[in-house]
Amino acid sequence: MDSLLKSDIFFIVTTAMVILVALAVLVILFYLFRIVRTAKKVSDEVAKTVDHIAKDTEKARSKIKTTGLSGVVEIIAGTKKKKRK
């Protein structure tokens, strides 16, 4: 009878621990998925920004090729010089 009681206690404790470990794993997975989702959003935003920078750099290169150093000043200042007739 004593061994039957010990085995029942063992199974109850083991079941409780398995449930607690499973809950802990679920909580960890929940936060891990949130971190991965946030990292994906950040990487998407970085990719968009890099694309914009690449386009702006290409515009600047073409402007410099056509107008020379005065094009650099226009790009930095954000103004256009008026052409004289």
Secondary structure as GFF3:
##gff-version 3
##sequence-region A 1 85
A	DSSP	alpha_helix	2	67	.	.	.	ID=ss1
A	DSSP	alpha_helix	69	77	.	.	.	ID=ss2
###
